[in-house]
Every structure is written in C-alpha cells, then in structure tokens.
Amino acid sequence: METQTIISVKEMYKRFPMGKTEFTALENLNLDFAQGEFTGLIGPSGSGKTTLLNILGSLDVPTLGEATVLGKSIGKLNTHEAAMLRRESLGFIFQSYNLLAVHTVFENVEFPLLLLKIPSQERRKMVQEALEWVGLSDKIRSKPPQLSGGQCQRVAIARAMVKKPKLVLADEPTANLDAANSHHILKTMLTLNQELKTTFIFATHDEKVISYLNRKIYLLDGRVDKDEVVTHNK
Amino acid sequence: MKIALKLAWRNLTGAGLRTWLNVLVLSFSFVVIIWLKGIMTGWDHQAKTDMTQWEIGGGQYWHESYDPYDPFTLAGSHAKLPSQLQNAKKAGDLTGLLLTQGAIFPEGRMMSVVIKGLDPGQSILKLPSRKLDTTASAIPAIIGNMMAKHSKLKAGDYVTLRWRNANGTFDATDVLITDIFSSNVPAVDAGQIYIPLATLQEVMLLPDEISLIVLRDKTDGWNEIPGWNYKSKTELTKQVDEMIKTKSAGQTVLYFILLLLAMLAIFDTQVLSIFRRQKEIGTYVALGYTKQQVVGLFTVEGSMHAVLAALLSAAYGLPFLSWQAKAGWTMPVDTSEFGMAIAQTLYPVYSAGLVIGTVLTVTITTAIVSYLPARKIARMNPTDALRGKLQ
C-alpha cells in the first residue's frame, strides 16, 4: 500500500538563547513521516526529542530550515493558524497527563470537540466512543484526582483521539506509569493506530514504548543518530 | 464566547470554595455599596424633607433688613404683611413669624435666645404650634429637644423670658414650657424659643408686624415684593445641597475603597491563577485554543465572579435591603449633638439607577481587573507553560 508523507523536516535547526550564547537543540534535521506510522523519537535527556515534538506540534518554530506538517510550514504559521492546525488535526499526550483537574472525565475528553463546535449530541456520542476505546466508560463522571495514573493517561489518550486527528504527538506517555499500565496504554494506542490509521510520534527513552514502535529514530545531541524501521509489531 | 462561558462556568464551579469565597466577598461589596449609598441618599432626602417641613416651607419672604447671620438686624426687621400676600394668607398658604433677640434665665443662668412669634393655628411648618394655643398662668412657649437639654428645661417648667420692645425698653415675664418638640433640624431648635405670634407682637409693641413669611410647599407664583426679599426653596436649601455634595465626595472615596477591596480579591485570584494554572493554560493552547481565547476565558472567569456575586447578593441582599428600607438604621449615638440635620433613624432610599449602576460598575471593573493579569498569558510561551515553568 502506498503511504502518504504527512510530515517533512528539512535541514532544520532549533537554537535557544542561553545567556550571551546559544544552545543548539536540533541540528540539520532531515526526516519524513508517513501516514499511519507508529514512530518513536528515542534518546537521552537533552537529545532534542521534546523540542522536535513541540515543533511538529506547532507549539514552537524552527530557527532555521523547514518543518512541514500536514502541508503547513510550521515556521510560516501565525499563532492563529498554528492554533487551528492543533485544533483540527493534532492530538497531544503528555507525560503528566495535563488533564483539567476540575473537569470530569467526560468534560476533559469533550474539550477538543467543543473547540471544533461539534453539536452536543454528536459530541456526546464521540466522547462515549473515545472512552470505550480506552475502557473508561464507567468513569465518565469522575474527576482526574479520583483516577489512577494509568486511568488519567487513558483519559488523555481519549482526549487526543476523540476528534480522530491525523497525527498524535506523545511526550513520554509512560514515564509516570508502572509496567502493566504502560503496556495497556501502548496496546490501546497501537490498536487505534491500526484501526484509525492515526500517525503516532512518541518522544521516549522507555524500553517498553520502544518495543512497540515500528520506526525508531535515535536522536543524539540534536542530530539523527539512527533511523530504523522495524518490520514486526507486538 | 459560548465555549468560554461554558469552560469558565466549569472552572469556577470546579474550583469550589475558592470561587465561593471570592463570590461572597464581591457580594458583600455589592450589598454594602448599595446599602451605604442608599443610607446616604436617604439621609440627603430626609435632611431636605425635614428642613422643608420644619424650617423653610416652600420658600420665604424676608424683611429687607433681616439677616439671619446678624442678630442686630432683628430689631429693625419687621413690617406688616404686604397687601399682595393677603389672599394667600386667607387661603392658608403662608404664615408669618416675628423674630427678636431675648434671653431666658433657667436655673439662674442667662441664655441668649431668638424669640420667635409663631401663629398657633399655622399648618405650614411641622412645629407643634398648637401647643401655644392654650390658656395658662404664663405665656405658653415651646422649645426643641436640644434647647431643653442645654437649658435643663422640661415641659411644665416656668422660665423667665426677657426682651426689648420696639421702644428699646427691657421687659420680662415668665413663660410656661408647654411642649418640647423633637426635630432633626438644628436651626429650629438650638437657641430658639417659640411663643404665640400675637403675644410677641403685643409685648414688642409691634401689632401685626412680622419678620419673615413662610410659604406653603408646592405652591408657586411668588413674586418680588417691595420691602421684602423673596427666597426660593432652592436658594434656602443651597446649604444642604452643598453639604450633600461634600458628603458625596466622601461617599465616593468609601465606594472606591470597597470596590478596591473586592477587586483586590479578584486580581489576586487572577494573578495566582496565571502562575498556578500555567500547565492548564499550556494545555488549552496545545488543544487548539488561541492566546486571545485563553485571555478571553480568564476574563470571562473573573467577570463571572461578579455575575455570581450579583445573584448571591440578590438572594440575601434584597431581603436585607428591603428590611432596612422599612426598619431603617438607628444611629447608635444621640444625633442631636451632630449639629446637622440627621435623624436618629435613617431610612435608606434605593433607586433602580443605584442598583443597576452598582452592578454594572462592579462587573465592568471586575472584567478589567480580570483582563489585566490575563493579558500576561498572551506573552507566555506555550512550551514553557506546558512545563509549568515560571516566567
């Protein structure tokens, strides 16, 4: 089957001011990502995983070079256009879940749909479907503080997936979870990847995550050290 | 906007006690501001009404020589009722007063007084002039509470009254205090003694002469008359109006202090929110909220405090304010010592303008106070916000 490239990174640099000097977080990066990939950006702390993820998520911009996500050049988007790209096509999963603590599980998952102005009835249906994917239909009225870490991350996945985005960016999604919960979550994401053809890009150094990936991009000091495709999944 | 309202409501209700504490503080401000302004309006209203009813009526004619600030003018300030006013006199639309200087000698002390001759049958002023229409062993006289307190006189007491008649001869007699009236208007009480007009005219050897003419309220068509100076009600209440203006300045300061206290609570909450809720803000941005929408959300959240406070104020404030309007606010100390027209019990007067104005002022100020710290969010880097990194 022919796969479509949805992300293209060309000769990209990212530098941060550090006192009077600059710190280069990403250096001359050239990468392409195809639709439906289950890819990991792997590397130690400071290797540039999160920086790359932030740029791909239009939360940051490259200093030099180009990053094109779903046909949009990230560096050329204004804040409103970047927000629209995130709203319509991207999903985020964070290490510390970033759920809205005072909202219920339902309201957390419903949030991206509210922004898309989806009618109430359809919204309810979509939220229920997303919660079924992650097995949390019975926690609809619970609030994040009442849930375990694994359950919170599943809510975060449901929130990222509810609008069926083309791309999900997950930053260390299992860092705060035990092994059992990590596997559960990874299997959920893999299933969604296969069923919905959603592209997943992880920033991770967790072996458990790495074992599920079908493409592993190793970053070291802001450069691609190794880029390998794995032919089998768990 | 709909989403902002929905999210703001969720955030506020979800924040629980923190929200309700702010709402409570704001609602106190609403109620206290409205009550305080109501009291002040009530006071102003009462002061003017009392002054009209007890002292000035609907305006006055002063004898051309009469100067209330110069007691030496009293001896020469008298004339007969001008012919132009005879019909009004017959219709009961005016009453004349004769004024002269005198002294009383309560308990052997001498006190200077202004003797006022008042028609016992008059109904224009609230003074209990009917108490002068009595047959007694001495000239009947009435005095006010404050005067009674200072002279230690009470109803039924006799006191020697001395005056100088038209020929300049001193004369004196005992008067019987037939009533002590209670008035909020110091000018009709302090240093004043009222005796029947006809008696004063007789003892002063000034038959039918009067010093000033008090006109019935809500009558008009009064013209200038030679030998008399017309003083309109507006002119005579000018001093009260100026006092009201001075009080208004004080009220405004108090109003702003109350508003400031309430706004401080909101501002504090908003500023804290920005630091405490950085991750949340970052999450909103990551999920597709624009920075402007985040600012809007925080502004709506802050403003919603004011809306909730208005509702809460209505719940307990309306019964309280209505009760106050009926029961009034009784001053904890004797107000007769204040030297100004203030009743022992003040009845607040509220107007739709006052209520709507206060609600709008507080709500708009809350929105501004909420917007200012929220603006800082617009400058926040979303990746830093997501990490909860203080900026």
Contacts between the chains, C-beta under 8 A, distances in Angstrom:
chain1	res1	chain2	res2	distance
A	54	B	383	5.0
A	57	B	286	6.9
A	59	B	285	7.2
A	59	B	286	6.3
A	59	B	382	4.8
A	59	B	383	5.2
A	59	B	386	7.3
A	60	B	382	7.8
A	60	B	383	5.4
A	79	B	290	6.4
A	79	B	291	6.0
A	80	B	290	5.5
A	83	B	285	7.2
A	83	B	288	5.4
A	83	B	289	6.6
A	83	B	290	4.3
A	83	B	291	8.0
A	83	B	293	7.9
A	84	B	288	7.1
A	86	B	285	7.8
A	86	B	286	6.3
A	86	B	287	6.8
A	86	B	288	4.5
A	87	B	287	7.1
A	87	B	288	2.5
A	87	B	289	7.8
A	88	B	288	7.3
A	90	B	288	8.0
A	92	B	286	4.7
A	92	B	287	7.0
A	94	B	283	7.7
A	94	B	286	7.9
A	94	B	386	6.9
A	96	B	279	7.5
A	98	B	279	5.9
A	98	B	280	7.7
A	98	B	282	7.2
A	98	B	283	4.3
A	98	B	286	7.5
A	98	B	386	6.9
A	99	B	283	7.9
A	100	B	11	7.9
A	100	B	280	6.2
A	100	B	283	6.9
A	101	B	14	7.5
A	101	B	280	7.8
A	102	B	10	6.7
A	102	B	11	5.8
A	102	B	13	7.7
A	102	B	14	2.4
A	102	B	15	5.8
A	103	B	10	5.6
A	103	B	11	8.0
A	103	B	14	6.3
A	107	B	10	6.1
A	111	B	7	7.9
A	111	B	287	6.0
A	112	B	287	5.4
A	112	B	288	6.7
A	114	B	3	5.2
A	114	B	6	6.9
A	114	B	7	7.5
A	115	B	3	6.7
A	115	B	287	6.7
A	115	B	288	4.9
A	115	B	289	6.8
A	117	B	3	7.9
A	143	B	14	7.7
A	159	B	287	7.7
